[in-house]
Amino acid sequence: MALLNPDRLFPAEEKTHSVARALYETVRSLPIVSPHGHTDPRWFAENEAFPDPARLFVTPDHYIFRMLVSQGVSLADLGVPSADGTPVETDGRAIWRRFAGHYHLFRGTPTRLWLDHAFETLFDLDIRLSAETADHYYDRIADYLRRKEFRPRALFERFDIEVMATTESALDDLAWHRTIRDSGWTGRVVTTYRPDAVVDPDFNGFADNLVRFGEITRCDTTCFAGYLDAHRVRRAFFREHGATATDHGHPTALTATLSPAEAEALYGRVRGGQASAADRELFRAQMLTEMARLSVEDGMVMQIHAGSWRNHSDQIAARFGRDKGFDIPQPTNYVAALKPLLDAVGLEPGLTIILFTLDETVYSRELAPLAGVYPCLRLGPPWWFHDSPEGMKRFREQATETAGFYNTVGFNDDTRAFCSIPARHDVARRVDCAYLADLVTTGRLAEDEAFEVAYDLAYRLAKEAYRL
């Protein structure tokens, strides 16, 4: 019994289904361009076997453990490392059995699609995961993981990944990327500049991070001009390691254009720990504009991932640290928030800013109209909670009429879960082909044009938007 329906996500109506299938057959085997994600470069630097099924699928994937937590399973019982040193489960089989016993919770979710895709296509599993089949799954996957063709580099090549971008902090030494570069392996893994640790005053250890930022760049980060120079130095360092893009995870999309004197005074309050909540938000706003100006200077593509209330549970953050599934979408304004930045650099030639949102209400009202006129703006694909078949469909329906296809950037998987990458790209290709097929059969797009657009969405747009 196959886990996957070969016609999944295609329209039920026969004529539209036929067109979608034909479109999909032309893009299903295209190489994967993965321009933004959070896989660990250490995997590809050391190329060691993944330790066990639980640590491959469960422990690193917040899509999985947040669902289990919602039904009363603790992060500790899933082996998620604690930040405070309290003990957690270390038995991979025990973790896997807990996961398998709750697999029914993922019915109807994109996570189920991604997992079943990996189970069937990578590990030749054709029975459903459950408490009864947990050990069968564990033994099969563990056996495969011991084989050399399941090492990280071999899987990278098997997935036909043309290029993959990871995401590192501005303070990262990029040692794993140097190891990859110097190893002689031909797989292309590049980094992305993520400066949140030295841009967000609410980031843990912010004051110490600024000191370290000055030390590693040899810039005077006690003044605002020296602080901006430190960003220039680090951005250049990241470009030496393949980076073509920056990434900014802010709670809002607010931007600002303070005078040099105002910016210096604000930086002094922030650096000295005297900043109010309003000051801290204003500093983040000013730094989005400064990052855009730096992108005008050095040509790096800028990504803004706005609108998440991160680490919503103080208790979980204290025990397990950041990024443990307790990040919640909130309403986000883009029209007024981005105006200062767009007034400053919005018409600069060569600048690319890719906008992401967790607030779907702004697709047609704000984001599509903005990207439909400002030459620097592009719309990123549905992100995080909306990285799903229905989320992708809603995005196309609400954004295309105003922004078109060519003010979007194709697809990126934005994942920590390595084995889900081909599944996520497959879902996006199927959904886009289904959407295009509907345009064809309702007379809104010529069939020959649909084939061109399908190729662009699956491959070309991401490669060109991210300058890869």
ZAVO-566662 format. One record per residue (C-alpha): x, y, z; residue in one letter; residue number from 1. Coordinates in pm, whole numbers. Example, Ala and Ser with C-alpha at 12.3 -4.5 7.8 and 13.67 -1.06 7.14 Angstrom:
// ZAVO-566662
ATOM     east    north       up   code   pos
ATOM     1230     -450      780      a     1
ATOM     1367     -106      714      s     2
This chain:
// ZAVO-566662
ATOM     east    north       up   code   pos
ATOM        0        0        0      m     1
ATOM      156      330     -109      a     2
ATOM      158      614      142      l     3
ATOM      132      877     -133      l     4
ATOM     -143      929     -389      n     5
ATOM       31     1006     -721      p     6
ATOM     -241     1261     -804      d     7
ATOM     -233     1439     -468      r     8
ATOM     -310     1810     -477      l     9
ATOM     -432     1804     -837      f    10
ATOM     -786     1925     -920      p    11
ATOM    -1061     1665     -920      a    12
ATOM    -1224     1800    -1237      e    13
ATOM    -1094     1588    -1527      e    14
ATOM     -990     1855    -1779      k    15
ATOM     -812     2073    -1524      t    16
ATOM     -654     1766    -1368      h    17
ATOM     -511     1665    -1706      s    18
ATOM     -354     2006    -1762      v    19
ATOM     -211     2014    -1409      a    20
ATOM      -59     1670    -1454      r    21
ATOM      100     1771    -1786      a    22
ATOM      246     2087    -1633      l    23
ATOM      378     1899    -1333      y    24
ATOM      554     1638    -1546      e    25
ATOM      770     1914    -1695      t    26
ATOM      885     2052    -1359      v    27
ATOM      880     1757    -1118      r    28
ATOM     1245     1665    -1184      s    29
ATOM     1395     2014    -1205      l    30
ATOM     1691     2074     -972      p    31
ATOM     1608     2220     -634      i    32
ATOM     1714     2576     -563      v    33
ATOM     1686     2621     -186      s    34
ATOM     1772     2990     -133      p    35
ATOM     1665     3023      231      h    36
ATOM     1662     2767      510      g    37
ATOM     1799     2660      844      h    38
ATOM     1971     2326      788      t    39
ATOM     2295     2277      979      d    40
ATOM     2610     2330      767      p    41
ATOM     2793     2098     1005      r    42
ATOM     2606     1806      849      w    43
ATOM     2771     1869      514      f    44
ATOM     3108     1968      659      a    45
ATOM     3156     1649      862      e    46
ATOM     2934     1424      646      n    47
ATOM     2872     1184      932      e    48
ATOM     2574      952      953      a    49
ATOM     2261     1093     1115      f    50
ATOM     2251      937     1464      p    51
ATOM     1902      783     1465      d    52
ATOM     1550      834     1323      p    53
ATOM     1433     1046     1617      a    54
ATOM     1719     1292     1585      r    55
ATOM     1670     1311     1211      l    56
ATOM     1293     1366     1208      f    57
ATOM     1158     1461     1551      v    58
ATOM     1401     1648     1774      t    59
ATOM     1502     1926     1530      p    60
ATOM     1161     1991     1373      d    61
ATOM      936     2245     1545      h    62
ATOM      650     2158     1309      y    63
ATOM      646     1813     1470      i    64
ATOM      706     1885     1834      f    65
ATOM      472     2185     1861      r    66
ATOM      182     1963     1753      m    67
ATOM      278     1698     2005      l    68
ATOM      317     1955     2282      v    69
ATOM      -33     2081     2202      s    70
ATOM     -159     1734     2297      q    71
ATOM       34     1712     2621      g    72
ATOM      366     1556     2517      v    73
ATOM      657     1741     2679      s    74
ATOM      957     1870     2486      l    75
ATOM     1178     1685     2734      a    76
ATOM     1013     1355     2643      d    77
ATOM     1085     1430     2277      l    78
ATOM     1455     1477     2344      g    79
ATOM     1461     1848     2273      v    80
ATOM     1780     1977     2443      p    81
ATOM     1720     2201     2741      s    82
ATOM     1882     2541     2784      a    83
ATOM     1885     2523     3162      d    84
ATOM     2058     2187     3192      g    85
ATOM     1757     1986     3309      t    86
ATOM     1759     1628     3180      p    87
ATOM     1566     1521     2871      v    88
ATOM     1496     1188     2702      e    89
ATOM     1803     1050     2522      t    90
ATOM     1669      713     2405      d    91
ATOM     1598      756     2033      g    92
ATOM     1363      459     2018      r    93
ATOM     1157      588     2311      a    94
ATOM     1128      928     2142      i    95
ATOM     1024      763     1816      w    96
ATOM      758      551     1986      r    97
ATOM      604      862     2143      r    98
ATOM      601     1032     1805      f    99
ATOM      455      729     1626      a   100
ATOM      185      687     1888      g   101
ATOM       66     1039     1811      h   102
ATOM      108     1031     1433      y   103
ATOM     -267     1058     1380      h   104
ATOM     -246     1417     1505      l   105
ATOM      -92     1519     1173      f   106
ATOM     -386     1409      958      r   107
ATOM     -470     1679      705      g   108
ATOM     -155     1882      776      t   109
ATOM      133     1958      537      p   110
ATOM      367     1796      789      t   111
ATOM      195     1464      718      r   112
ATOM      255     1510      345      l   113
ATOM      622     1590      399      w   114
ATOM      679     1298      634      l   115
ATOM      499     1041      422      d   116
ATOM      696     1162      119      h   117
ATOM     1025     1101      301      a   118
ATOM      914      768      446      f   119
ATOM      808      630      107      e   120
ATOM     1063      780     -130      t   121
ATOM     1371      755       92      l   122
ATOM     1309      457      317      f   123
ATOM     1080      239      104      d   124
ATOM      810      228      370      l   125
ATOM      461      143      245      d   126
ATOM      262      100      566      i   127
ATOM      132      384      779      r   128
ATOM      327      495     1083      l   129
ATOM      148      415     1411      s   130
ATOM      220      282     1757      a   131
ATOM      200      -70     1610      e   132
ATOM      448       -1     1329      t   133
ATOM      682      227     1527      a   134
ATOM      960      -29     1574      d   135
ATOM      937     -144     1212      h   136
ATOM      986      216     1101      y   137
ATOM     1265      280     1349      y   138
ATOM     1462      -30     1252      d   139
ATOM     1420       33      877      r   140
ATOM     1524      397      896      i   141
ATOM     1812      326     1136      a   142
ATOM     1941       56      901      d   143
ATOM     1929      291      602      y   144
ATOM     2099      572      792      l   145
ATOM     2404      351      845      r   146
ATOM     2455      327      468      r   147
ATOM     2693      564      293      k   148
ATOM     2423      667       45      e   149
ATOM     2232      820      338      f   150
ATOM     2512     1046      455      r   151
ATOM     2425     1418      429      p   152
ATOM     2625     1485      113      r   153
ATOM     2486     1180      -64      a   154
ATOM     2129     1284       22      l   155
ATOM     2204     1638      -95      f   156
ATOM     2303     1495     -432      e   157
ATOM     2014     1248     -439      r   158
ATOM     1770     1534     -377      f   159
ATOM     1929     1709     -678      d   160
ATOM     1990     2027     -482      i   161
ATOM     2168     2273     -706      e   162
ATOM     2231     2523     -429      v   163
ATOM     2127     2550      -64      m   164
ATOM     2149     2854      162      a   165
ATOM     2176     2812      537      t   166
ATOM     2129     3097      785      t   167
ATOM     2393     3205     1037      e   168
ATOM     2417     3473     1304      s   169
ATOM     2629     3780     1240      a   170
ATOM     2858     3647     1518      l   171
ATOM     2910     3303     1360      d   172
ATOM     3266     3219     1255      d   173
ATOM     3136     3020      952      l   174
ATOM     3389     2746     1025      a   175
ATOM     3160     2475      889      w   176
ATOM     3119     2666      564      h   177
ATOM     3497     2694      532      r   178
ATOM     3526     2320      590      t   179
ATOM     3274     2254      313      i   180
ATOM     3451     2494       79      r   181
ATOM     3794     2343      145      d   182
ATOM     3679     1979      130      s   183
ATOM     3667     1950     -247      g   184
ATOM     3303     1841     -241      w   185
ATOM     3112     1994     -530      t   186
ATOM     2783     2050     -343      g   187
ATOM     2702     2420     -320      r   188
ATOM     2607     2529       33      v   189
ATOM     2617     2902      101      v   190
ATOM     2540     3109      408      t   191
ATOM     2296     3396      476      t   192
ATOM     2366     3697      699      y   193
ATOM     2124     3707      993      r   194
ATOM     2210     4005     1220      p   195
ATOM     1923     3977     1473      d   196
ATOM     2160     3907     1763      a   197
ATOM     2323     4249     1718      v   198
ATOM     2021     4441     1584      v   199
ATOM     1740     4344     1820      d   200
ATOM     1783     4496     2168      p   201
ATOM     1545     4230     2305      d   202
ATOM     1772     3948     2188      f   203
ATOM     1929     3750     2472      n   204
ATOM     2276     3884     2556      g   205
ATOM     2241     4186     2326      f   206
ATOM     2491     4407     2515      a   207
ATOM     2754     4132     2522      d   208
ATOM     2683     4060     2156      n   209
ATOM     2768     4419     2065      l   210
ATOM     3100     4390     2245      v   211
ATOM     3179     4067     2062      r   212
ATOM     3068     4228     1734      f   213
ATOM     3329     4500     1780      g   214
ATOM     3600     4250     1873      e   215
ATOM     3557     4025     1570      i   216
ATOM     3531     4315     1323      t   217
ATOM     3786     4545     1490      r   218
ATOM     3535     4827     1457      c   219
ATOM     3440     5079     1723      d   220
ATOM     3090     4964     1811      t   221
ATOM     3063     5223     2087      t   222
ATOM     2945     5471     1822      c   223
ATOM     2677     5429     1558      f   224
ATOM     2907     5489     1259      a   225
ATOM     3150     5225     1385      g   226
ATOM     2861     4988     1450      y   227
ATOM     2745     5024     1087      l   228
ATOM     3102     4967      971      d   229
ATOM     3103     4644     1172      a   230
ATOM     2802     4530      969      h   231
ATOM     2988     4616      648      r   232
ATOM     3284     4405      759      v   233
ATOM     3070     4107      852      r   234
ATOM     2859     4127      538      r   235
ATOM     3178     4115      332      a   236
ATOM     3296     3816      536      f   237
ATOM     2968     3636      469      f   238
ATOM     2992     3714       96      r   239
ATOM     3335     3552       96      e   240
ATOM     3155     3236      212      h   241
ATOM     2896     3247      -65      g   242
ATOM     2625     3466       87      a   243
ATOM     2406     3654     -156      t   244
ATOM     2131     3749       90      a   245
ATOM     2057     3882      437      t   246
ATOM     1763     3786      657      d   247
ATOM     1584     3988      923      h   248
ATOM     1335     3839     1168      g   249
ATOM     1155     4136     1321      h   250
ATOM      833     4139     1523      p   251
ATOM      697     4413     1294      t   252
ATOM      783     4558      953      a   253
ATOM      832     4907     1097      l   254
ATOM     1110     5114      937      t   255
ATOM     1249     5459     1019      a   256
ATOM     1481     5728      876      t   257
ATOM     1632     5911     1171      l   258
ATOM     1886     6188     1132      s   259
ATOM     2249     6095     1212      p   260
ATOM     2225     6274     1546      a   261
ATOM     1897     6103     1635      e   262
ATOM     2035     5763     1536      a   263
ATOM     2350     5817     1743      e   264
ATOM     2149     5917     2050      a   265
ATOM     1915     5620     2009      l   266
ATOM     2207     5381     1968      y   267
ATOM     2360     5519     2287      g   268
ATOM     2044     5442     2483      r   269
ATOM     2013     5097     2333      v   270
ATOM     2378     5009     2387      r   271
ATOM     2370     5138     2742      g   272
ATOM     2060     4945     2842      g   273
ATOM     1848     5258     2899      q   274
ATOM     1616     5210     2602      a   275
ATOM     1240     5198     2651      s   276
ATOM     1021     4951     2465      a   277
ATOM      944     5228     2212      a   278
ATOM     1317     5297     2173      d   279
ATOM     1389     4930     2110      r   280
ATOM     1122     4909     1840      e   281
ATOM     1248     5233     1684      l   282
ATOM     1601     5096     1676      f   283
ATOM     1486     4781     1497      r   284
ATOM     1297     5006     1254      a   285
ATOM     1601     5221     1187      q   286
ATOM     1817     4915     1133      m   287
ATOM     1587     4774      864      l   288
ATOM     1644     5094      670      t   289
ATOM     2018     5083      739      e   290
ATOM     2032     4722      620      m   291
ATOM     1852     4822      300      a   292
ATOM     2106     5102      246      r   293
ATOM     2388     4853      295      l   294
ATOM     2223     4626       38      s   295
ATOM     2231     4917     -207      v   296
ATOM     2605     4936     -138      e   297
ATOM     2697     4569     -164      d   298
ATOM     2419     4414     -373      g   299
ATOM     2300     4159     -117      m   300
ATOM     1934     4060     -141      v   301
ATOM     1738     4156      171      m   302
ATOM     1470     3933      325      q   303
ATOM     1226     4063      584      i   304
ATOM     1045     3797      787      h   305
ATOM      809     4008      993      a   306
ATOM      509     3945     1213      g   307
ATOM      598     3665     1452      s   308
ATOM      564     3698     1828      w   309
ATOM      859     3476     1898      r   310
ATOM      903     3262     2207      n   311
ATOM      551     3338     2328      h   312
ATOM      586     3109     2630      s   313
ATOM      829     3253     2883      d   314
ATOM      841     2918     3063      q   315
ATOM      943     2725     2752      i   316
ATOM     1195     2991     2650      a   317
ATOM     1356     2979     2994      a   318
ATOM     1386     2601     2995      r   319
ATOM     1452     2521     2628      f   320
ATOM     1562     2847     2467      g   321
ATOM     1456     3009     2141      r   322
ATOM     1272     2858     1846      d   323
ATOM     1089     2578     2021      k   324
ATOM      754     2606     1846      g   325
ATOM      603     2884     2058      f   326
ATOM      613     3148     1787      d   327
ATOM      272     3294     1702      i   328
ATOM      159     3509     1405      p   329
ATOM       23     3854     1471      q   330
ATOM     -130     4132     1255      p   331
ATOM      132     4319     1056      t   332
ATOM      120     4652      874      n   333
ATOM      334     4701      565      y   334
ATOM      201     5009      384      v   335
ATOM      277     5264      654      a   336
ATOM      554     5061      817      a   337
ATOM      769     5032      504      l   338
ATOM      716     5388      379      k   339
ATOM     1027     5541      545      p   340
ATOM     1249     5268      397      l   341
ATOM     1084     5295       55      l   342
ATOM     1116     5675       59      d   343
ATOM     1487     5631      126      a   344
ATOM     1581     5352     -118      v   345
ATOM     1264     5211     -275      g   346
ATOM     1353     5327     -626      l   347
ATOM     1723     5241     -611      e   348
ATOM     1825     5031     -914      p   349
ATOM     1948     4683     -833      g   350
ATOM     1799     4663     -483      l   351
ATOM     1589     4355     -405      t   352
ATOM     1384     4325      -85      i   353
ATOM     1181     4007      -40      i   354
ATOM      883     4040      193      l   355
ATOM      734     3756      394      f   356
ATOM      426     3764      612      t   357
ATOM      235     3557      864      l   358
ATOM      -66     3787      823      d   359
ATOM     -259     3660      520      e   360
ATOM     -506     3949      538      t   361
ATOM     -244     4176      382      v   362
ATOM     -182     3974       63      y   363
ATOM     -427     4160     -162      s   364
ATOM     -466     4478       42      r   365
ATOM      -99     4567      105      e   366
ATOM      171     4331      -17      l   367
ATOM       57     4270     -373      a   368
ATOM       -5     4642     -442      p   369
ATOM      333     4735     -292      l   370
ATOM      524     4471     -491      a   371
ATOM      314     4557     -794      g   372
ATOM      468     4902     -820      v   373
ATOM      794     4936     -623      y   374
ATOM     1077     4787     -834      p   375
ATOM     1278     4677     -530      c   376
ATOM     1001     4467     -375      l   377
ATOM      930     4100     -431      r   378
ATOM      690     3872     -246      l   379
ATOM      830     3567      -73      g   380
ATOM      626     3246      -83      p   381
ATOM      382     3150      193      p   382
ATOM      586     3118      506      w   383
ATOM      581     2898      815      w   384
ATOM      219     2841      920      f   385
ATOM      106     2903      562      h   386
ATOM      363     2677      393      d   387
ATOM       81     2443      303      s   388
ATOM     -128     2350        0      p   389
ATOM     -418     2576       99      e   390
ATOM     -181     2854      206      g   391
ATOM       -3     2843     -130      m   392
ATOM     -334     2847     -314      k   393
ATOM     -460     3146     -114      r   394
ATOM     -137     3332     -186      f   395
ATOM     -162     3281     -562      r   396
ATOM     -531     3372     -569      e   397
ATOM     -487     3692     -370      q   398
ATOM     -151     3819     -498      a   399
ATOM     -137     3727     -866      t   400
ATOM     -404     3963     -998      e   401
ATOM     -213     4266     -868      t   402
ATOM      152     4160     -844      a   403
ATOM      157     3900    -1121      g   404
ATOM      390     3601    -1107      f   405
ATOM      708     3794    -1175      y   406
ATOM      702     4005     -861      n   407
ATOM      723     3681     -661      t   408
ATOM     1031     3466     -608      v   409
ATOM      919     3110     -666      g   410
ATOM      953     2882     -365      f   411
ATOM     1189     2837      -73      n   412
ATOM     1156     2568      189      d   413
ATOM     1280     2762      497      d   414
ATOM     1332     2439      691      t   415
ATOM     1553     2276      952      r   416
ATOM     1422     1933      852      a   417
ATOM     1660     1815      580      f   418
ATOM     1455     1520      455      c   419
ATOM     1149     1741      403      s   420
ATOM     1318     1957      138      i   421
ATOM     1223     1752     -172      p   422
ATOM      874     1698      -31      a   423
ATOM      818     2069       27      r   424
ATOM      934     2159     -323      h   425
ATOM      715     1884     -467      d   426
ATOM      410     2021     -285      v   427
ATOM      480     2372     -414      a   428
ATOM      522     2249     -772      r   429
ATOM      197     2051     -756      r   430
ATOM       -1     2341     -609      v   431
ATOM      136     2591     -859      d   432
ATOM       61     2357    -1149      c   433
ATOM     -294     2309    -1021      a   434
ATOM     -340     2687    -1002      y   435
ATOM     -200     2737    -1353      l   436
ATOM     -420     2459    -1488      a   437
ATOM     -727     2638    -1355      d   438
ATOM     -618     2958    -1533      l   439
ATOM     -579     2762    -1855      v   440
ATOM     -912     2579    -1843      t   441
ATOM    -1102     2896    -1754      t   442
ATOM     -946     3088    -2042      g   443
ATOM     -726     3323    -1840      r   444
ATOM     -387     3191    -1952      l   445
ATOM     -269     3027    -2272      a   446
ATOM     -142     2674    -2224      e   447
ATOM      202     2743    -2375      d   448
ATOM      243     3034    -2132      e   449
ATOM      143     2811    -1842      a   450
ATOM      434     2580    -1916      f   451
ATOM      673     2876    -1909      e   452
ATOM      532     3003    -1580      v   453
ATOM      550     2657    -1421      a   454
ATOM      923     2643    -1500      y   455
ATOM      977     2993    -1368      d   456
ATOM      796     2926    -1040      l   457
ATOM      972     2594     -982      a   458
ATOM     1323     2701    -1071      y   459
ATOM     1415     3026    -1245      r   460
ATOM     1258     3291    -1021      l   461
ATOM     1426     3174     -701      a   462
ATOM     1764     3143     -869      k   463
ATOM     1745     3491    -1020      e   464
ATOM     1584     3671     -724      a   465
ATOM     1851     3545     -485      y   466
ATOM     2131     3598     -740      r   467
ATOM     2235     3235     -723      l   468
